[in-house]
Amino acid sequence: MAEQALRDEAPTDGARAVALTESAARRVAALRAAEGDPALMLRITVSGGGCSGFQYGFGFDRAVNEDDAVFERDGVKLVVDEVSLDLLAGSEVDFVEDLMGAAFQIRNPNATSSCGCGSSFAI
């Protein structure tokens, strides 16, 4: 029981948090509205692969699993599974538009290097 309580509290620990910027929250809200489903949450996963060892995955989800941490900003929810959270702890998710295009970017303090595309990293 105590272990369950610690796990439930872990996502609120600032060191294990993943933050959405205002720009990212606005973009997720716009995409959610375009889908016509206000229950959609942004899910970020980390998996092995990519040119630097790990790669980020972005998608929408309606479900929160038992091992998920949920973070919220401006009515937008971000869902991260426990394994990915270990690699994303302290990160900030942003949405950037520039001459090269528009994309979600993750500023991950745990990454020692990343590739030019910004979707993979090494620890």
Buried (B, 14 or more C-beta within 10 A) or exposed (E): EEEEEEEEEBBEEEEBBBBBBEBBBBBBBEBBEEEEEEEBBBBBBBEEEBEBBBBBEBEBBEEEEEEBBEBEBEEBBBBBBBEBBEBBBBBBBBBBEEEEEEBBBBEBEBBEEBBEEEBBBBE
